[in-house]
């Protein structure tokens, strides 16, 4: 396929590389042009404007947040100038409110739209093992499925309304944050009674809660190792806030999310915003008087 890719952070770059390896023609654009060099070395065509990337069979975007997506797609007039017949695939984690707005704007401008946020960190993206949450018209998803097949291990088709994929991603990230928070508090509890957090990790991951969340984030907490960050705490805070806002919009209280939000704010206040999401474990230990 002939595709464009807009937004080349760690996640976007990893996905673009996999598309190139699979033989797709890829045009890339990023506000910081230095991030395009490695992709150019692997055969990507670096373009000067987002309009040049927003063409071909499909355009994929992986921009950082609501503001970045709106500034490029809406305020920058990209949707107005998009060629008819193009499929735009937005893979970023965005607010439910913007997701609903974008679905309508795409209809107004005659651009097919698929929301496809992903579950997985940059290492998972690099391995092509993401879980892709795709929502939109089946025919539009069918058109970009060959690219999804090289970006992820499974595409979950979660509905016809694009915003449903974004809400599901926020729900999943809220659950992830809650799991990290619970392990951090539990680790502080056993540490307070003289046991190493590693003992908790060994028992939990081989009994009640096997799987990547506790095995990965729990290990970081047990080791008190929060760098290098695979998913930064400030980005986790952004997603938890978006989940709370999505709940507010439909009168769904998320009291646990409010606790996690406050603890992430605590992490940022102590200068840990660039550390891994697992730094919630440090917050729990600090509140228990086990760390300064």
N, C-alpha and C positions, 0 to 999 in steps of 0.2 A: 504494500500500500504506500501511497504518497501522503505522508502525514507531517504536521507541524507540531512542535512542542514548545510551550511557553512556560517558563519558570524552571530554573535549573539549580535548585537547592540540592541537598543530598538525595532526597527522594526522587525529584524530577530527573536529575542526572542519571541516577541508577536505572530508572525506567527507560530513558532515552537510549542508553547504552544497550540495553537488552533488545529494544526494537531494532537498533542498527545491526546487532549480531544476528537477528533473525532474517535480515535481508530487506527490511523496510527502508524506503527512502525517507530520511528524516531531516526537516528544516528546523533549526533551533533559534530561539531568541530569549535573551535574558537582559534585565536592566543592567546588571554588572557583566560586561562583555567578557571579562577574564574567565568567567565560569564556562564559557563556550569552547575554550581552547582544547581541553581534553577530548571533547566530543568531536571537534573538527579533526583531530588526529585519528579518530576512529571512523571517519567517513561522513559525519554530519555536515550539512550545508548550513553555515552560519549566516543568518539574515540580519539586516539592519533595523527592521521595524517589526512590531507585532503583526501588522497587516500582512507582511510577507509570509509569516508563519501560519497565519489564519487562512489557509487555502489548501488546495489539494483534496484528497478524499476525506480527511478528518483532521481536526486540530485538537490537541490535548493541552490542558492547562493544569499546572501544579504550583499556583501562587500561594504566598505565605498565609494570607488571611483575607477577611472581608474587604479591608481597605485596599489591599494590593489588587485584588480581583476586580473590584469596582472601578478603580482608577484606570486599569487597562481596558477592561471589557466594556464598561458603560461610559464613564467620563471621557475616556479616550476615543470613543466613537467606533470601537472595533466591531461591535455587533451591527451597527448601521452599514458598515462597509463590507461585511462578510458576503462572500459569494453564495448565491442560492444553491442548495444541494449539499452544502457542507454539513458535516456532523461535528458539533463541538462537544468534547468530553471533558467535563470539569472533575478533576480528581482530588481537589483540595478539600480540607475540612472547613466548612463555612457555617454561618448561622442559619437556622431554619428560616428566619425572615428573609435573608438575602436569597436563599435557595428558592423560595416561593416567587420572589420578584424576578429572578433570572429565568425561571420557567416561563413566565408570562412574556418577558422581553424577547426571548428567543422566538416564541410564537409570533409576536408582532413583526419581527424582522425576517421571518421565514427561514430560520436556521434550526436544523434538527439539534436536539439537546439531550445529552445523556449525563446524569450525575453518577460519578463512579469513585467515591472516596475509598480508601484502602485500609485494611488492617495489616500492620506490619511496620517494622522500623527499617532504617536504611539498609542494614545488613540483609534483611529479608527481601527487600526490593532488589538488591544487587543479585541475589540468588534466584530471582524470578519466582519467588514463593509467596507473593502477596495473596491475600484474600480480597477480592474486588467486589464491592457492594454496588451493583449497577441498577439504576432505575431510569425508566424512559420507555418510549415505544419499542416493542420487540424488534421491529424492522431496523430501527436505528442501532440498537445494541448488536443485532446480527451483523451489521456492516462493520463494526469495530471489534467484533469478537476475535478475529485473527491477531489483533494487537494485544487484546486482553490475555490471550492464550500464552503469550511469551512474557507478559508482565507478572502473571500470577498463577498460582496452583489451582485456583477455583474462582469462577465468577458466580456470585450469588445474585440472581435476578430477583429484586425485592419489590417490584411494583412498577406501575405505569407512570406514576407521578414522580418526577425527578427528585423533588425535595424529600421523598421518603428515604432515599439512600443517605442523605445528609443527616436526617434525624436519627436513623439507625446507627450511623457512625458516632454521633454524639452520645447516644445511649451506651454504645460499646466502650467509648473512652471514659465515660463516667464510671462504668463498672470496673475498668482497668484501674482508674484512680482510686476507687474504693478498696480494691484488693491490695494495692500498694500501701494505702493508709492503714488497713487492718493488719498487714504484716508488720509494718513499722511499729504500731502500738503493741502488738503481741511480742515483738522482739524486745521492746523496752520492758514489758512485763517480766519475761523470763530473765532478762539481764538484771532486773531489780532483785530477783531472787537468787542471783549468783550463778545462773546458767548461761553459757554462751549462746548467742543467737544462732550459731551454726547448728546446734542440737535441734532447735525448733525447725530450722530449714530442712535438715535431714529427715526428721519425722514427718513433717507436713507434706513434703514433696514425694514421699514414698508411701503415703497412706491416703489422707483425706483429699489433698489438692495437688495431684500430679499435673504437670503441664508447664507451659513456658512462662506464665506470669510469675508465679512464686519461684520457680527454678531460676529465672533470669533476674527479675527485680529483687526477689528475696535474697539471692546470693549477693547482690550489690549492697543490700542493707546489712547482711550478716558480716560482710567484709568491710563495711563503712567506706566503700569505694564508689564514688559518684562521678568519676571522670574516667575515660572520655564519655560524654553524654550522647547516648543514642537517641534519646527523646528529652529535650530540655524542659526543665521545670516551668519556665515561663510559657512554653507552648502548651504544657499540660494545664496551666492555669487558664489560658485562653479557652481551651476546649471545655473545661468545667464550667466556666462562666457562660459559654454558649449553651451548654446543656441546661443550666438554670434558666436562662432566658427562654429556651424552647419550652420548658415546663411552665414558666409564667404565662406564656402565650395561650396555653390551653388549660390553665388552672390546675396544673399537676405539681404539687409540692415535692421538692427533692431535698429533704433536710440533711441527708448524709452528704450530698453534693456541697451544701453550704459549709459543712465542717471541713471538707477537703479543700474547698476554695480558701477558707481562712488560713489553713495550714500552709497552703502554697503561697499565700500572701506573706506569711511569716518567713518562709524560705527566701522569698525575694527580698524581704526587708533585711535579712541577714546576708545578702549578697550572693545567694545561691541560685539565682535565676538561670544561669547558664549551665548549671550542673544537671545531672540526669534526674528524671522524674522520681527515681528511687530516693532522692534526698528527703522525701517525706519521712523516711526512717530517721534521719538526723533531727528533723523537727520533733518527732515523738520522743527521741532520746533527750533532746534539750529540754523539753517540757517536763520530763521526768527527773531532771537534774543530773543526768548521766553524762552530758556534754555541755560545754559552754557555748 
